[in-house]
Amino acid sequence: MFRVSLADTPSRAPWRVFLSTALGSYLVTANISTMNVAFPGLEASFADASRGTLTWVLNSYTIAFAALLIPAGNLADRFGRRQLFWAGLTVFGCASVVIGAAPNLIVVIAARTVQGIGGALVTPSSLGLLLAATPSSERTRTVAKWGAITALGIATGPSLGALIIDATNWRWAFLILPAACFAAYGFGKGHLPDTTINKHLPLPDSWGALLLAASMALIAFSIVQIRPWGVSFGVQATFILGVLIFVVVLLRSRNHVAPAIPLKLFRIRTFLWANIATLIQSFSLSASLLVNILWLTGGWKYSIATAGLATTASPLLVAILAPVAGRYGSYLGIRRFAIPGSLAWGIGNLLYVALITDRPSWLFIWLPISLLVAVGVATTFPLVSAAALVDVGPSDYAVAGAVLQVARQFGATIGVASLISLVGNSAELSAYKAAWLVVAISGGVSAIALIFVGDTRR
């Protein structure tokens, strides 16, 4: 066990540490949103595959990421955050090369799974390294900047990815990622701090993590197959098996010293309901991002570049408003912002249902509605994340944040599976309106869940 103090670190190291860790986090988040604009290109490359099958390019990443996020945090404390950060960047970069050069869809899905593993290794170690290299007086400001860079990944991923894909093809959106991973390594090499290593920590429940991934995969598969199979015995059996495996994970987590799901945290009311709200919100937001791209390219016949740019204003507004909402929501009460925010993006999607037609109208219809949705997201997502930690003790901040990420990725997986099952391979407006209606309803359900979070003005 050893520790290097901040005084032993060169004065310029915090800036290099910030660039290295923030870039690593940026890659993980930007890669998720870039995948939405790459989806039409995947459809063209693998024309024989249904949209339901192609969703596994997205879901394989989120499932691996969610299942390994909590164990990865444990491994970072046991073997060293710097070592795990380097390992995550290496895995992420190598998997990106395989995706870009993949000869068939099976290889793409397998490599995306490995890429999700790399993302899970990077995420818990990046912020821990940054905090270890930052004086306590500067930590709040530094973490805010780190969070802004991370949010920027979601905001700029569609536009940058669309420009790359439009100029080349979808493969180059992945082939350039190793260069960014190497840049993150270059910024941090020789400057990332040595953090405390506790080799006496128990190893995480690897079987629990694998079972959690299997449960998510089976539930998502059963939802995707509703369209081709109907509500058949195979669909029902797959869904039930997924639920039963999840119950096994919960039972294992009751007695394991380093469980896949730390159940003790769910005894905290604010944490429980904030995670429920996060799951609902991620269900709708992640799925709607993909559905919107598919409508713009399939319904309005936009090019991938145009569709990417058309969807950029909304996440950029989220990145701008989220810190402001966080500042005021922290002392005025999270529910005062988050409940109206949930209703706002629900109403925005109802406007999609009411106003979108086969005739393109980005400036007067799409843009105003997307900005309303953005205001709702900005006043909801970051505040719900904050609410989850209000009553959590400082020693559990890291694992509580990881659980919140698991809820977010699980919701995204089920949301993508559900809405793509609803839309299918159709280019009909009615199918997309049905998807937007589901998203709108989820906004109302999320608002109801947030009522039970309670007063968070601590």
C-alpha positions as CSV (number, residue, x, y, z in Angstrom):
1,M,0.0,0.0,0.0
2,F,1.4,3.4,-0.9
3,R,0.3,7.0,-1.5
4,V,1.9,10.0,-3.3
5,S,0.8,13.3,-2.0
6,L,-0.1,16.3,-4.1
7,A,3.1,18.1,-3.0
8,D,5.1,15.4,-4.8
9,T,3.4,16.1,-8.1
10,P,4.8,18.7,-10.5
11,S,2.7,21.9,-10.5
12,R,1.6,21.4,-14.1
13,A,0.5,17.8,-13.5
14,P,-3.1,18.7,-12.5
15,W,-3.7,20.2,-15.9
16,R,-2.3,17.2,-17.7
17,V,-4.2,14.9,-15.4
18,F,-7.4,16.8,-16.1
19,L,-6.8,16.6,-19.9
20,S,-6.1,12.9,-19.7
21,T,-9.0,11.8,-17.5
22,A,-11.5,14.2,-19.1
23,L,-10.6,13.0,-22.6
24,G,-11.0,9.4,-21.5
25,S,-14.4,10.1,-20.1
26,Y,-15.3,12.2,-23.2
27,L,-14.5,9.2,-25.4
28,V,-16.8,6.9,-23.4
29,T,-19.8,9.3,-23.6
30,A,-19.2,10.5,-27.1
31,N,-19.0,7.0,-28.4
32,I,-22.5,6.3,-27.1
33,S,-24.1,9.2,-28.8
34,T,-22.1,8.7,-32.0
35,M,-23.5,5.3,-32.3
36,N,-27.0,6.8,-33.0
37,V,-25.8,8.6,-36.2
38,A,-23.8,5.5,-37.2
39,F,-26.9,3.4,-37.1
40,P,-28.2,4.2,-40.6
41,G,-24.7,3.4,-42.0
42,L,-24.8,0.0,-40.2
43,E,-28.2,-0.7,-41.8
44,A,-26.7,0.0,-45.2
45,S,-23.7,-2.2,-44.6
46,F,-25.6,-5.1,-43.1
47,A,-28.8,-4.9,-45.2
48,D,-29.8,-8.5,-44.3
49,A,-30.1,-7.7,-40.6
50,S,-33.3,-6.3,-39.1
51,R,-33.2,-3.2,-36.9
52,G,-33.9,-5.5,-33.9
53,T,-30.7,-7.4,-34.6
54,L,-28.8,-4.2,-35.2
55,T,-29.8,-2.8,-31.8
56,W,-27.3,-5.3,-30.3
57,V,-24.6,-3.0,-31.6
58,L,-25.8,-0.5,-29.0
59,N,-27.1,-2.9,-26.4
60,S,-24.0,-5.1,-26.2
61,Y,-22.0,-2.0,-25.2
62,T,-24.5,-0.7,-22.6
63,I,-25.0,-4.2,-21.0
64,A,-21.2,-4.8,-20.6
65,F,-20.7,-1.3,-19.4
66,A,-23.5,-1.6,-16.8
67,A,-22.7,-5.0,-15.5
68,L,-19.0,-4.3,-15.0
69,L,-19.1,-0.7,-13.7
70,I,-19.5,-1.6,-10.0
71,P,-16.8,-4.4,-10.1
72,A,-14.5,-2.0,-12.0
73,G,-14.7,0.5,-9.1
74,N,-13.7,-2.2,-6.7
75,L,-10.8,-3.4,-8.9
76,A,-9.6,0.2,-9.2
77,D,-9.2,0.5,-5.4
78,R,-7.7,-3.0,-5.2
79,F,-5.1,-2.8,-8.0
80,G,-4.7,1.0,-8.6
81,R,-6.8,3.6,-10.5
82,R,-4.0,4.5,-12.8
83,Q,-3.4,0.9,-13.9
84,L,-7.1,0.4,-14.5
85,F,-7.4,3.6,-16.4
86,W,-4.5,2.6,-18.8
87,A,-6.1,-0.9,-19.1
88,G,-9.5,0.6,-20.0
89,L,-8.0,3.0,-22.6
90,T,-6.1,0.1,-24.2
91,V,-9.2,-2.2,-24.3
92,F,-11.4,0.6,-25.6
93,G,-8.9,1.6,-28.3
94,C,-8.2,-2.0,-29.5
95,A,-11.9,-2.9,-29.6
96,S,-12.5,0.2,-31.7
97,V,-10.1,-0.9,-34.3
98,V,-11.8,-4.3,-34.5
99,I,-15.2,-2.7,-34.9
100,G,-13.9,-0.5,-37.7
101,A,-12.4,-3.5,-39.5
102,A,-15.1,-6.0,-38.7
103,P,-16.0,-8.3,-41.7
104,N,-19.5,-9.1,-40.3
105,L,-22.1,-8.0,-37.8
106,I,-21.2,-10.7,-35.3
107,V,-17.7,-9.4,-35.0
108,V,-19.1,-5.8,-34.6
109,I,-21.4,-6.9,-31.7
110,A,-18.6,-8.9,-30.0
111,A,-16.1,-6.0,-30.3
112,R,-18.7,-3.5,-29.0
113,T,-19.1,-5.8,-25.9
114,V,-15.4,-5.6,-25.4
115,Q,-15.5,-1.8,-25.9
116,G,-18.1,-1.6,-23.2
117,I,-15.7,-3.4,-20.9
118,G,-13.1,-0.8,-21.6
119,G,-15.5,2.0,-20.9
120,A,-16.4,0.4,-17.6
121,L,-12.7,0.3,-16.6
122,V,-12.1,3.9,-17.6
123,T,-15.1,5.5,-15.9
124,P,-14.6,4.9,-12.2
125,S,-10.9,5.4,-12.3
126,S,-10.8,8.7,-14.3
127,L,-12.6,10.9,-11.7
128,G,-10.8,9.2,-8.8
129,L,-7.4,10.1,-10.4
130,L,-8.5,13.7,-11.0
131,L,-9.6,14.1,-7.4
132,A,-6.3,12.6,-6.1
133,A,-4.3,15.2,-8.1
134,T,-6.4,18.3,-7.2
135,P,-6.2,20.4,-4.0
136,S,-9.3,20.2,-1.9
137,S,-10.0,23.9,-2.4
138,E,-10.2,23.3,-6.2
139,R,-12.1,20.1,-6.3
140,T,-15.6,21.4,-6.7
141,R,-14.5,23.6,-9.7
142,T,-12.4,20.9,-11.2
143,V,-15.2,18.3,-11.0
144,A,-17.6,20.7,-12.6
145,K,-15.2,21.2,-15.5
146,W,-14.7,17.4,-15.8
147,G,-18.5,17.0,-15.8
148,A,-18.9,19.6,-18.5
149,I,-16.4,17.8,-20.7
150,T,-18.2,14.6,-20.1
151,A,-21.6,16.2,-21.0
152,L,-19.9,17.7,-24.1
153,G,-19.3,14.2,-25.3
154,I,-23.0,13.5,-25.5
155,A,-23.6,17.0,-27.1
156,T,-20.9,16.8,-29.8
157,G,-20.9,13.1,-30.5
158,P,-23.8,13.2,-33.0
159,S,-22.5,16.2,-35.0
160,L,-18.8,15.1,-35.0
161,G,-19.7,11.5,-35.7
162,A,-22.1,12.5,-38.5
163,L,-19.4,14.7,-40.2
164,I,-16.9,11.8,-40.1
165,I,-19.4,9.3,-41.3
166,D,-20.7,11.5,-44.1
167,A,-17.2,12.2,-45.3
168,T,-16.1,8.6,-45.1
169,N,-18.3,5.8,-43.6
170,W,-19.4,4.6,-40.2
171,R,-16.2,2.5,-39.7
172,W,-14.0,5.6,-39.4
173,A,-16.1,6.8,-36.5
174,F,-14.4,4.0,-34.6
175,L,-11.0,3.8,-36.4
176,I,-10.1,7.2,-35.2
177,L,-10.8,6.4,-31.6
178,P,-7.4,4.8,-30.8
179,A,-5.7,8.1,-31.7
180,A,-7.8,9.8,-29.1
181,C,-7.0,7.0,-26.5
182,F,-3.3,7.5,-27.3
183,A,-3.7,11.3,-26.7
184,A,-5.3,10.6,-23.3
185,Y,-2.3,8.4,-22.5
186,G,0.2,11.0,-23.7
187,F,-1.3,13.7,-21.5
188,G,-1.3,11.5,-18.5
189,K,1.9,9.6,-18.9
190,G,4.2,10.4,-16.0
191,H,1.7,12.7,-14.4
192,L,-1.2,10.6,-13.2
193,P,-0.9,10.2,-9.4
194,D,-0.3,6.9,-7.6
195,T,-3.4,6.4,-5.5
196,T,-3.8,4.1,-2.5
197,I,-3.9,0.4,-3.3
198,N,-5.7,-1.9,-0.9
199,K,-4.8,-5.5,-1.9
200,H,-6.9,-6.7,1.1
201,L,-10.2,-5.6,-0.5
202,P,-12.4,-8.6,-1.4
203,L,-12.6,-9.4,-5.1
204,P,-15.9,-8.3,-6.7
205,D,-18.6,-10.8,-7.4
206,S,-17.6,-11.7,-11.0
207,W,-20.4,-14.3,-11.3
208,G,-22.9,-11.8,-10.1
209,A,-21.7,-9.4,-12.8
210,L,-22.0,-12.0,-15.5
211,L,-25.4,-13.0,-14.3
212,L,-26.5,-9.4,-14.3
213,A,-25.3,-9.0,-17.9
214,A,-27.1,-12.2,-18.9
215,S,-30.3,-11.0,-17.3
216,M,-30.2,-7.7,-19.1
217,A,-29.4,-9.4,-22.4
218,L,-32.3,-11.9,-22.1
219,I,-34.9,-9.2,-21.1
220,A,-33.7,-7.0,-24.0
221,F,-33.8,-9.9,-26.5
222,S,-37.3,-10.9,-25.5
223,I,-38.5,-7.3,-26.1
224,V,-36.8,-7.1,-29.5
225,Q,-38.3,-10.4,-30.6
226,I,-41.9,-9.3,-29.9
227,R,-42.2,-7.9,-33.4
228,P,-40.9,-11.0,-35.4
229,W,-42.1,-13.7,-33.0
230,G,-45.2,-12.0,-31.4
231,V,-46.0,-12.6,-27.7
232,S,-45.0,-16.3,-28.2
233,F,-43.9,-18.9,-25.7
234,G,-40.3,-18.2,-26.7
235,V,-40.6,-14.5,-26.0
236,Q,-42.3,-15.2,-22.6
237,A,-39.9,-17.9,-21.6
238,T,-36.9,-15.7,-22.4
239,F,-38.3,-12.7,-20.5
240,I,-39.1,-14.9,-17.4
241,L,-35.7,-16.5,-17.5
242,G,-34.1,-13.0,-17.6
243,V,-36.2,-11.9,-14.6
244,L,-35.3,-15.1,-12.7
245,I,-31.6,-14.6,-13.3
246,F,-32.0,-11.1,-12.0
247,V,-33.6,-12.4,-8.8
248,V,-30.6,-14.8,-8.4
249,V,-28.3,-11.7,-8.7
250,L,-30.3,-10.0,-5.9
251,L,-30.0,-13.1,-3.7
252,R,-26.3,-13.3,-4.3
253,S,-25.9,-9.6,-3.5
254,R,-27.5,-10.1,-0.1
255,N,-24.6,-12.2,1.2
256,H,-21.5,-11.3,-0.9
257,V,-19.0,-8.9,0.6
258,A,-18.5,-7.1,-2.8
259,P,-21.9,-7.6,-4.5
260,A,-22.8,-6.9,-8.0
261,I,-25.7,-4.8,-6.6
262,P,-25.2,-3.1,-3.2
263,L,-28.6,-3.7,-1.8
264,K,-28.0,-1.8,1.4
265,L,-28.2,1.5,-0.5
266,F,-31.7,0.8,-1.6
267,R,-33.0,1.2,2.0
268,I,-32.4,4.9,1.5
269,R,-35.7,6.4,0.2
270,T,-34.1,9.2,-1.9
271,F,-31.6,6.8,-3.5
272,L,-34.3,4.2,-4.3
273,W,-36.7,6.6,-6.0
274,A,-34.0,8.6,-7.8
275,N,-32.7,5.3,-9.3
276,I,-36.2,4.4,-10.4
277,A,-36.6,7.8,-12.0
278,T,-33.2,7.5,-13.7
279,L,-34.2,4.2,-15.2
280,I,-37.4,5.6,-16.6
281,Q,-35.7,8.7,-17.9
282,S,-32.9,6.7,-19.6
283,F,-35.5,4.3,-21.1
284,S,-37.0,7.2,-22.9
285,L,-34.1,9.5,-23.7
286,S,-31.6,7.0,-25.0
287,A,-34.3,5.4,-27.2
288,S,-35.7,8.7,-28.5
289,L,-32.2,9.9,-29.6
290,L,-31.9,6.8,-31.9
291,V,-35.6,7.1,-33.1
292,N,-35.1,10.7,-33.9
293,I,-32.1,10.0,-36.1
294,L,-33.9,7.2,-37.9
295,W,-36.9,9.5,-38.6
296,L,-34.7,12.3,-39.9
297,T,-32.8,10.0,-42.2
298,G,-35.6,7.7,-43.1
299,G,-38.7,9.9,-43.0
300,W,-37.4,13.3,-43.9
301,K,-34.6,11.8,-46.0
302,Y,-31.8,13.9,-44.4
303,S,-28.3,12.9,-45.0
304,I,-26.4,11.5,-42.0
305,A,-24.4,14.7,-41.7
306,T,-27.6,16.9,-41.8
307,A,-29.4,14.7,-39.3
308,G,-26.4,14.8,-36.9
309,L,-26.3,18.6,-37.1
310,A,-30.1,18.8,-36.8
311,T,-30.0,17.0,-33.5
312,T,-27.0,18.9,-32.0
313,A,-28.8,22.0,-30.7
314,S,-30.7,20.0,-28.1
315,P,-27.7,18.4,-26.3
316,L,-25.7,21.6,-26.5
317,L,-28.5,23.4,-24.7
318,V,-28.5,20.6,-22.1
319,A,-24.8,21.1,-21.5
320,I,-25.3,24.8,-21.0
321,L,-28.3,24.7,-18.7
322,A,-27.5,21.6,-16.6
323,P,-24.9,23.4,-14.4
324,V,-27.3,26.3,-13.8
325,A,-30.2,23.9,-12.9
326,G,-27.8,22.1,-10.6
327,R,-26.8,25.2,-8.8
328,Y,-30.4,26.4,-8.1
329,G,-31.9,23.0,-7.6
330,S,-29.5,22.2,-4.8
331,Y,-30.9,24.7,-2.5
332,L,-34.4,25.4,-3.8
333,G,-35.3,21.7,-3.9
334,I,-34.7,19.2,-6.7
335,R,-38.4,18.3,-7.1
336,R,-39.2,22.0,-7.9
337,F,-37.1,21.6,-11.1
338,A,-37.1,17.9,-11.9
339,I,-40.8,17.3,-11.8
340,P,-41.6,20.2,-14.2
341,G,-38.6,19.1,-16.3
342,S,-40.0,15.6,-16.7
343,L,-43.3,17.0,-17.7
344,A,-41.5,19.4,-20.2
345,W,-39.8,16.6,-22.1
346,G,-43.0,14.6,-22.0
347,I,-45.0,17.5,-23.5
348,G,-42.2,18.0,-26.1
349,N,-42.7,14.5,-27.3
350,L,-46.4,14.9,-27.4
351,L,-45.8,17.9,-29.7
352,Y,-43.7,15.6,-31.9
353,V,-46.8,13.3,-32.2
354,A,-49.1,16.3,-32.9
355,L,-47.0,18.4,-35.2
356,I,-44.5,16.3,-37.1
357,T,-45.6,15.4,-40.7
358,D,-44.0,13.8,-43.7
359,R,-43.1,17.3,-44.9
360,P,-39.7,18.4,-43.4
361,S,-39.8,21.4,-41.2
362,W,-36.7,21.7,-39.0
363,L,-36.6,25.4,-38.2
364,F,-40.3,26.0,-37.3
365,I,-41.3,22.6,-35.8
366,W,-38.4,20.3,-35.0
367,L,-36.0,22.8,-33.5
368,P,-38.4,24.5,-31.1
369,I,-39.7,21.1,-29.9
370,S,-36.2,19.7,-29.4
371,L,-35.2,22.8,-27.4
372,L,-38.2,22.3,-25.1
373,V,-37.2,18.7,-24.6
374,A,-33.6,19.9,-23.9
375,V,-34.9,22.3,-21.2
376,G,-36.7,19.3,-19.6
377,V,-33.7,17.1,-19.7
378,A,-31.4,19.7,-18.3
379,T,-33.6,20.3,-15.3
380,T,-34.2,16.6,-14.7
381,F,-31.2,14.3,-15.3
382,P,-28.4,16.1,-13.4
383,L,-30.7,16.9,-10.5
384,V,-32.0,13.4,-10.2
385,S,-28.3,12.2,-10.1
386,A,-27.7,14.7,-7.3
387,A,-30.9,13.5,-5.4
388,A,-29.6,9.9,-5.4
389,L,-26.6,11.0,-3.3
390,V,-28.3,13.4,-0.9
391,D,-28.7,10.8,1.9
392,V,-25.8,8.6,1.0
393,G,-22.8,8.7,3.3
394,P,-19.5,10.0,1.9
395,S,-17.9,6.5,2.1
396,D,-20.5,5.2,-0.3
397,Y,-20.5,8.0,-2.9
398,A,-18.4,6.1,-5.4
399,V,-20.5,2.9,-5.3
400,A,-23.8,4.9,-5.3
401,G,-22.7,6.8,-8.4
402,A,-21.9,3.5,-10.0
403,V,-25.3,2.0,-9.2
404,L,-26.9,5.1,-10.7
405,Q,-24.9,4.5,-13.9
406,V,-26.1,0.9,-13.9
407,A,-29.7,2.1,-13.7
408,R,-29.0,4.5,-16.5
409,Q,-27.5,1.9,-18.8
410,F,-30.2,-0.7,-17.9
411,G,-32.9,1.8,-18.8
412,A,-31.2,2.7,-22.0
413,T,-30.9,-1.0,-23.0
414,I,-34.6,-1.7,-22.4
415,G,-35.6,1.6,-24.0
416,V,-33.7,1.0,-27.2
417,A,-35.1,-2.6,-27.4
418,S,-38.7,-1.4,-26.8
419,L,-38.9,1.5,-29.2
420,I,-37.0,-0.3,-32.0
421,S,-39.4,-3.2,-31.5
422,L,-42.2,-0.7,-31.8
423,V,-40.8,1.1,-34.9
424,G,-39.4,-2.1,-36.6
425,N,-38.1,-1.5,-40.1
426,S,-40.9,0.8,-40.9
427,A,-40.5,4.3,-42.4
428,E,-44.1,5.2,-41.7
429,L,-44.8,8.3,-39.6
430,S,-47.4,6.4,-37.5
431,A,-44.8,4.0,-36.2
432,Y,-42.6,6.9,-35.0
433,K,-45.5,8.8,-33.5
434,A,-46.3,5.6,-31.5
435,A,-42.6,5.7,-30.2
436,W,-42.8,9.4,-29.3
437,L,-46.0,8.8,-27.5
438,V,-44.3,6.1,-25.3
439,V,-41.6,8.6,-24.6
440,A,-44.1,11.3,-23.6
441,I,-45.9,8.9,-21.3
442,S,-42.6,8.0,-19.6
443,G,-42.1,11.7,-18.8
444,G,-45.3,11.7,-16.8
445,V,-44.3,8.4,-15.1
446,S,-40.9,9.9,-14.2
447,A,-42.6,13.0,-12.7
448,I,-44.7,10.7,-10.5
449,A,-41.6,8.8,-9.3
450,L,-39.9,12.0,-8.4
451,I,-42.7,12.9,-6.0
452,F,-41.5,10.1,-3.7
453,V,-37.9,11.4,-3.7
454,G,-38.9,13.8,-0.9
455,D,-37.5,17.1,0.1
456,T,-33.8,17.3,-0.8
457,R,-33.0,20.8,0.5
458,R,-30.3,19.7,2.9
